[in-house]
């Protein structure tokens, strides 16, 4: 007691803490007769406060919150007994329950389905379901709620969710909720993250204004929600959220992508995903004012016109997807090659023409090119593949099928040690196939079909293809110009799942190198 009293005396005299009253400090320090009394008062106050806080944490969590959790559990279906740990006094140790270390209040409920599929390979159903009890409102300090990938069988999102005044994170994706989205969610003024994607929910009327109330929101995902009723003004509403970093609105039937925006409020936007919406317009110019944009996905829309030559404005861009029936035409703009942070470029299934030499050569001059995926398939691209292709050292997926490329495969292809997928089928390519293809040990799929290759294929072409699973080399023309001449004693390093070879000379005997493809 005396040691603690002395410590408290010195801490009071020297303290700058706001909870020590100035008058008390003066009296305790200047009047020794009050030292012991002051110390005892502070000691008892400190001990009582400490005991009070400790009793809450030692008990596991707040008693009222524990009862609320048990009532919530009682309304759920739990076929795989995920909540079997919800017994005993220490509810802070229950699965998915996270408490504040200081106060003992429940601050997070992380009850997402731990498996991506509803039924795992062992036949067990891991989805929670049933009814969500309003007893959760007794969790007055709840900041984080994740119920994703469960199954609530078309029930409505509870209206009382809009009363979690301290909520910062709400994830209800893939939960099979149905009905209208409660506008009460607009009351969650401090919400930073909202994901309602992949459900059976819809807007209530033509009102998206509840979203504009979430002024602090940084992440918004309404993927799959029918927003056709607000397609004329959805962008103006979303633009009222200045803190947005990610917008995910795929397959929302938006139909309208405004060509202009008077001013942009979400200037920190990093991710914009608007795929499968049926837009019938050109690429809007306001997109190129988003200098922080790292991911832009507009695939599977009805975008038209030429690719604009202003992509260099998007200096942070890492992933660009304008693929699949977007009907974009013209030649590849030189500005695309200046995107040195680019990791994924998908422009397949368009009407893009011209050559790829300038694009690939410019990208290859980037210091430490990061390009991982290049998909230009199903266009009308022509010319030869440049030798600079081999300088895209990080390239993993190269899809150039269904074009009109000519000439041979550049020898530099052997430099692409990370390449896993190579699709060159249905072009007008010719010449011999380089033997250094056989050095690409990461290769999984090799498709060279429907070209006019010539020459001899030996075991060198397959020497180190230990990862190969799919091999295609077919040709509709009956004219045989490729001969497989492989040592009958050679054992392949791969185990194929699929092989398709047509109009090549394999015989006269059945190829022994195929006999061990189990």
C-alpha positions in Angstrom: 0.0 0.0 0.0 2.8 2.4 1.0 4.8 1.8 -2.2 1.7 2.3 -4.4 0.8 5.4 -2.5 4.3 6.9 -3.1 4.1 6.1 -6.8 0.7 7.8 -7.0 2.0 10.8 -5.1 4.8 11.4 -7.5 2.7 10.7 -10.5 0.1 13.3 -9.2 2.8 15.9 -8.6 4.5 15.5 -12.0 1.5 14.5 -14.1 0.4 16.4 -17.2 -2.6 14.1 -17.6 -5.9 15.9 -18.1 -7.7 13.6 -15.6 -5.6 14.9 -12.7 -7.3 18.2 -11.4 -4.9 21.1 -11.1 -6.2 22.1 -7.7 -5.7 18.5 -6.4 -2.1 18.5 -7.7 -1.4 21.8 -6.0 -2.8 20.7 -2.7 -1.2 17.3 -2.7 2.2 18.6 -3.7 2.3 21.7 -1.5 0.7 20.4 1.7 2.5 17.3 2.9 -0.3 16.7 5.5 -2.6 15.8 2.7 -0.2 13.5 0.9 -1.4 10.3 2.3 -5.0 11.3 2.1 -4.7 12.3 -1.6 -2.8 9.2 -2.4 -5.4 7.0 -0.7 -8.2 8.7 -2.5 -6.5 8.3 -5.9 -5.6 4.7 -5.0 -9.1 3.7 -4.1 -10.5 5.4 -7.2 -7.9 3.7 -9.3 -8.5 0.3 -7.7 -12.2 0.6 -8.0 -12.1 1.6 -11.6 -9.5 -1.1 -12.4 -11.6 -3.7 -10.7 -14.7 -2.6 -12.6 -13.0 -2.8 -16.0 -11.4 -6.1 -15.1 -14.6 -7.7 -14.0 -16.1 -7.0 -17.4 -13.2 -8.5 -19.3 -12.7 -11.4 -16.9 -16.3 -12.4 -17.3 -15.7 -12.9 -21.1 -17.9 -10.1 -22.4 -20.8 -7.9 -21.3 -23.6 -10.0 -19.9 -26.3 -8.3 -22.0 -24.3 -8.7 -25.1 -23.7 -12.4 -24.4 -27.5 -12.9 -24.0 -28.0 -11.0 -27.3 -25.6 -13.3 -29.1 -27.3 -16.4 -27.7 -30.7 -15.1 -28.8 -29.3 -14.4 -32.3 -27.8 -18.0 -32.4 -31.2 -19.4 -31.4 -32.9 -18.0 -34.5 -30.2 -19.4 -36.9 -30.0 -22.7 -38.6 -26.5 -24.2 -38.3 -26.2 -27.6 -40.0 -22.5 -27.8 -39.7 -22.4 -26.7 -36.0 -20.2 -23.7 -36.8 -21.5 -22.0 -33.7 -20.9 -25.0 -31.4 -18.3 -22.9 -29.5 -21.0 -20.4 -28.4 -21.2 -21.8 -24.9 -19.9 -20.7 -21.5 -19.3 -17.3 -20.1 -16.4 -16.1 -22.2 -18.3 -15.1 -25.4 -15.2 -13.2 -26.6 -13.7 -16.6 -27.2 -16.6 -17.8 -29.4 -16.0 -18.4 -33.1 -16.4 -15.2 -35.1 -16.9 -12.9 -32.0 -14.2 -10.3 -31.5 -14.3 -8.0 -28.4 -12.6 -4.8 -27.5 -9.6 -5.7 -25.3 -10.2 -2.8 -23.0 -13.9 -2.7 -22.5 -15.0 -6.2 -23.4 -17.7 -4.9 -25.8 -18.4 -7.0 -28.9 -17.0 -5.0 -31.9 -16.9 -7.5 -34.7 -19.0 -10.4 -35.9 -17.1 -12.4 -38.6 -19.6 -15.2 -39.5 -18.9 -15.6 -43.2 -19.1 -19.1 -44.7 -15.5 -20.4 -44.5 -15.9 -22.3 -47.8 -16.5 -20.8 -51.2 -19.1 -23.5 -52.1 -22.2 -24.1 -50.1 -21.4 -27.8 -49.8 -17.9 -28.8 -49.3 -16.3 -32.0 -50.6 -17.2 -33.9 -47.5 -20.9 -33.3 -48.2 -21.4 -30.9 -45.3 -23.5 -27.8 -45.7 -21.6 -24.9 -44.1 -24.2 -22.2 -44.7 -25.9 -20.4 -41.8 -29.5 -19.5 -42.3 -32.8 -18.9 -40.5 -33.9 -15.6 -39.0 -31.7 -12.8 -37.8 -32.8 -11.6 -34.4 -33.0 -7.9 -33.5 -31.3 -8.7 -30.3 -28.1 -7.8 -32.2 -29.1 -4.2 -31.5 -27.8 -4.8 -28.0 -24.3 -4.9 -29.5 -24.1 -1.1 -29.2 -20.4 -1.0 -30.2 -20.6 -3.3 -33.2 -18.3 -1.9 -35.9 -18.0 -4.9 -38.3 -20.6 -7.4 -39.5 -19.8 -10.1 -42.1 -22.5 -12.7 -42.9 -21.3 -13.3 -46.5 -21.7 -16.6 -48.4 -24.5 -17.9 -46.1 -28.1 -18.6 -47.2 -31.1 -16.7 -45.8 -33.4 -18.1 -48.5 -34.9 -14.9 -49.9 -35.6 -13.2 -46.5 -35.3 -9.4 -46.5 -32.3 -7.6 -45.2 -33.4 -6.7 -41.7 -34.5 -3.1 -41.5 -32.9 -2.7 -38.1 -29.4 -3.1 -39.6 -29.7 0.7 -40.2 -29.6 1.2 -36.5 -26.1 0.0 -35.9 -24.8 3.6 -35.3 -21.1 2.6 -35.0 -21.0 0.2 -37.9 -18.1 0.7 -40.3 -18.1 -2.6 -42.3 -21.1 -4.5 -43.6 -20.7 -7.5 -45.9 -23.9 -9.3 -46.9 -22.7 -10.6 -50.3 -23.8 -14.1 -51.5 -26.3 -14.5 -48.7 -29.5 -15.1 -50.8 -31.3 -12.1 -49.3 -34.3 -11.0 -51.3 -36.8 -8.2 -51.4 -36.1 -4.5 -51.4 -32.9 -3.0 -49.9 -34.0 -1.2 -46.7 -33.4 2.6 -47.1 -32.5 2.6 -43.4 -29.0 1.6 -44.4 -28.6 5.2 -45.3 -28.6 6.0 -41.6 -25.2 4.3 -41.3 -23.4 7.6 -41.7 -20.0 6.2 -40.6 -20.0 3.2 -42.9 -16.8 2.7 -44.8 -17.5 -0.7 -46.6 -20.8 -1.9 -48.0 -21.1 -5.1 -50.1 -24.6 -6.3 -51.0 -23.6 -8.2 -54.2 -24.9 -11.4 -55.6 -28.2 -11.6 -53.9 -31.9 -11.4 -55.0 -32.4 -7.9 -53.7 -33.6 -4.8 -55.6 -34.0 -1.1 -55.1 -37.2 0.2 -53.5 -38.8 2.2 -56.2 -36.5 4.6 -58.2 -34.6 5.8 -55.1 -30.8 5.5 -54.7 -30.6 8.5 -52.4 -30.0 6.4 -49.3 -26.5 5.7 -50.8 -25.7 9.4 -51.0 -26.1 9.6 -47.2 -23.0 7.4 -46.7 -20.6 10.2 -47.1 -17.6 8.3 -45.6 -18.1 5.2 -47.8 -14.9 3.9 -49.5 -16.0 0.6 -50.9 -19.4 0.0 -52.6 -20.5 -3.2 -54.2 -24.0 -3.7 -55.5 -23.1 -6.3 -58.1 -26.1 -8.0 -59.5 -28.7 -5.6 -58.1 -31.2 -4.4 -60.7 -30.5 -0.6 -60.9 -32.4 -0.1 -64.2 -34.9 2.2 -62.4 -32.1 4.6 -61.6 -30.0 4.2 -64.8 -30.6 7.8 -65.8 -29.0 9.3 -62.6 -27.0 6.6 -61.0 -23.7 8.3 -61.7 -24.8 11.6 -60.3 -25.8 9.9 -57.1 -22.6 7.9 -56.7 -20.6 11.1 -57.5 -21.9 12.6 -54.2 -19.6 10.2 -52.3 -16.2 11.9 -52.2 -14.4 9.2 -50.2 -15.1 6.4 -52.6 -12.0 4.2 -53.5 -13.8 1.2 -55.1 -17.0 1.0 -57.1 -18.3 -2.4 -58.1 -21.5 -2.3 -60.1 -21.3 -5.3 -62.5 -24.5 -6.7 -64.1 -26.7 -4.0 -62.7 -28.7 -3.2 -65.9 -27.5 0.4 -65.7 -27.8 0.9 -69.6 -26.6 4.5 -69.4 -23.0 5.5 -69.1 -23.0 9.3 -69.3 -20.4 10.7 -71.7 -19.7 13.7 -69.5 -19.6 14.6 -65.8 -19.4 18.3 -64.9 -17.2 17.7 -61.9 -15.8 14.6 -60.3 -16.0 14.2 -56.5 -14.6 10.7 -56.1 -11.1 11.8 -57.2 -9.4 9.1 -55.1 -11.2 6.3 -57.0 -8.9 3.3 -57.5 -11.3 0.6 -58.8 -14.2 1.0 -61.2 -16.0 -2.2 -62.3 -19.0 -1.8 -64.5 -19.0 -5.0 -66.6 -22.2 -6.6 -68.2 -24.4 -3.5 -68.0 -25.5 -3.1 -71.6 -24.0 0.4 -72.1 -24.6 1.6 -75.7 -22.0 4.5 -75.9 -18.4 5.4 -76.5 -15.8 5.3 -73.7 -16.6 8.5 -71.7 -13.9 11.2 -71.5 -14.4 11.8 -67.7 -12.8 8.4 -67.0 -9.4 9.8 -68.0 -9.5 12.4 -65.2 -9.3 9.6 -62.6 -5.5 9.6 -62.3 -5.7 7.3 -59.2 -7.5 4.5 -61.1 -5.7 1.2 -60.9 -8.5 -1.1 -62.2 -11.0 -0.4 -65.0 -13.4 -3.1 -66.0 -16.0 -2.4 -68.7 -16.1 -5.8 -70.3 -19.3 -7.3 -71.9 -20.9 -4.0 -72.7 -22.0 -2.5 -76.1 -19.3 0.2 -76.1 -18.5 1.5 -79.6 -16.2 3.8 -81.4 -12.4 3.9 -81.5 -10.1 3.4 -78.5 -9.2 6.9 -77.3 -5.5 7.8 -77.3 -5.6 9.3 -73.8 -4.8 6.3 -71.8 -1.5 7.7 -70.6 -3.6 10.0 -68.3 -4.3 6.9 -66.2 -0.8 6.6 -64.9 -1.8 4.3 -62.1 -3.7 1.8 -64.2 -2.8 -1.9 -63.5 -5.8 -3.8 -64.9 -7.8 -2.8 -68.0 -10.6 -4.9 -69.4 -12.5 -3.8 -72.4 -13.1 -7.3 -73.8 -16.1 -9.4 -75.0 -18.5 -7.8 -77.4 -17.7 -4.2 -76.7 -17.5 -3.5 -80.5 -14.5 -1.1 -80.1 -12.6 -0.5 -83.3 -9.7 1.3 -84.8 -6.0 0.6 -84.2 -4.3 0.1 -80.8 -3.5 3.6 -79.5 0.2 4.2 -78.8 -0.8 5.6 -75.3 -1.6 2.1 -74.1 2.1 1.2 -74.3 3.0 4.0 -71.9 1.1 2.3 -69.0 4.1 0.8 -67.3 2.2 -0.3 -64.3 -0.1 -2.4 -66.4 -0.5 -6.0 -65.3 -3.6 -7.1 -67.2 -4.7 -5.9 -70.7 -7.8 -7.5 -72.1 -9.2 -6.3 -75.4 -10.5 -9.5 -76.9 -13.7 -9.8 -79.0 -13.6 -6.4 -80.5 -13.0 -5.0 -84.0 -9.5 -3.7 -83.4 -7.2 -3.8 -86.4 -3.6 -2.9 -87.3 -0.4 -4.2 -85.9 0.8 -4.9 -82.4 4.5 -4.1 -82.9 4.4 -0.6 -81.4 2.3 -1.6 -78.4 4.5 -4.5 -77.5 7.7 -2.7 -78.2 6.7 0.3 -76.1 5.6 -1.9 -73.2 8.8 -3.9 -73.4 10.8 -0.7 -72.8 9.1 -0.1 -69.4 11.6 -0.5 -66.6 10.7 -3.8 -65.0 7.5 -4.4 -67.1 4.8 -6.0 -64.9 2.5 -7.2 -67.7 1.0 -10.5 -66.6 -1.9 -11.0 -69.0 -2.2 -9.9 -72.6 -5.5 -10.9 -74.3 -6.0 -9.5 -77.8 -7.9 -12.5 -79.2 -10.9 -12.4 -81.6 -9.9 -9.1 -83.4 -8.6 -8.4 -86.9 -5.0 -7.7 -85.9 -2.3 -8.2 -88.6 1.4 -8.2 -89.1 4.2 -10.1 -87.3 4.8 -10.7 -83.7 7.8 -8.6 -82.8 11.0 -10.0 -81.2 10.4 -7.5 -78.3 7.6 -9.8 -77.1 10.4 -11.8 -75.3 11.2 -8.8 -73.1 7.8 -9.0 -71.3 9.4 -11.2 -68.7 6.5 -11.3 -66.3 4.0 -12.5 -69.0 2.0 -15.4 -67.8 -1.1 -15.5 -70.2 -0.8 -14.6 -73.9 -3.9 -14.9 -76.0 -3.6 -13.9 -79.6 -6.0 -16.4 -81.3 -8.6 -15.6 -84.0 -6.6 -12.8 -85.6 -4.7 -12.5 -88.9 -1.1 -12.5 -87.6 1.5 -13.7 -90.2 5.1 -15.0 -90.0 6.7 -17.2 -87.4 6.9 -17.3 -83.6 9.8 -15.0 -82.5 12.8 -16.8 -81.0 12.6 -14.5 -78.0 9.5 -16.5 -76.9 12.0 -18.7 -75.0 12.7 -15.8 -72.6 9.2 -15.9 -71.2 9.9 -18.3 -68.3 6.7 -17.4 -66.5 4.4 -18.1 -69.5 1.6 -20.6 -68.6 -1.0 -20.1 -71.4 -0.1 -19.5 -75.1 -3.0 -19.3 -77.6 -1.9 -18.6 -81.2 -4.6 -20.7 -83.0 -6.6 -19.5 -86.0 -4.1 -17.0 -87.4 -2.1 -17.0 -90.7 1.2 -17.8 -89.1 3.8 -20.0 -90.8 7.4 -21.2 -90.5 9.0 -23.6 -88.1 8.1 -23.7 -84.4 11.1 -22.6 -82.3 12.7 -25.4 -80.2 13.2 -23.0 -77.2 9.4 -23.3 -76.6 10.5 -26.5 -74.8 12.3 -24.5 -72.1 9.1 -22.9 -70.8 8.6 -25.1 -67.7 5.6 -23.2 -66.5 3.6 -23.8 -69.7 0.1 -25.4 -69.0 -1.7 -24.8 -72.2 -0.2 -24.7 -75.7 -2.5 -24.1 -78.6 -1.0 -23.6 -82.1 -3.9 -24.9 -84.1 -5.1 -23.7 -87.5 -1.9 -22.1 -88.8 0.5 -23.1 -91.6 3.4 -24.4 -89.6 6.2 -26.3 -91.3 9.2 -28.4 -90.2 10.0 -31.1 -87.7 8.9 -31.4 -84.0 11.3 -33.2 -81.8 11.6 -34.0 -78.1 13.5 -30.6 -77.8 10.2 -28.8 -78.3 8.8 -30.5 -75.1 12.0 -31.1 -73.2 11.1 -29.1 -70.0 7.4 -28.7 -70.3 6.8 -30.4 -67.0 3.6 -28.4 -66.3 1.9 -29.0 -69.6 -1.7 -30.2 -69.4 -3.2 -29.3 -72.8 -1.6 -29.5 -76.3 -3.4 -28.6 -79.5 -2.0 -28.6 -83.0 -4.8 -29.1 -85.6 -5.4 -28.0 -89.2 -8.4 -28.3 -91.4 -6.3 -28.6 -94.5 -5.3 -32.2 -95.2 -1.8 -31.1 -96.4 0.7 -32.4 -93.9 3.6 -29.9 -93.3 4.5 -30.7 -89.7 6.3 -34.0 -88.8 6.7 -35.3 -85.3 10.1 -37.0 -85.1 10.5 -38.0 -81.5 12.9 -40.6 -80.2 10.8 -43.7 -79.2 12.8 -44.1 -76.0 12.0 -40.5 -74.8 9.8 -40.1 -71.8 7.8 -36.9 -71.6 8.1 -34.8 -68.4 4.4 -34.0 -68.5 1.1 -35.7 -67.9 -1.5 -34.3 -70.4 -5.2 -34.1 -69.8 -6.1 -33.1 -73.3 -4.3 -33.6 -76.6 -5.6 -32.8 -80.1 -3.3 -33.3 -83.1 -4.6 -33.3 -86.6 -3.1 -33.2 -90.1 0.4 -33.8 -88.8 2.7 -36.8 -89.4 2.8 -38.9 -86.2 3.4 -42.4 -87.6 3.8 -44.8 -89.0 3.7 -46.4 -85.6 1.6 -45.2 -82.7 3.7 -42.5 -80.9 5.4 -44.2 -77.9 5.7 -40.8 -76.1 1.9 -40.9 -75.7 1.8 -44.3 -74.0 2.6 -43.1 -70.5 -0.1 -40.3 -70.6 -2.2 -41.8 -68.0 
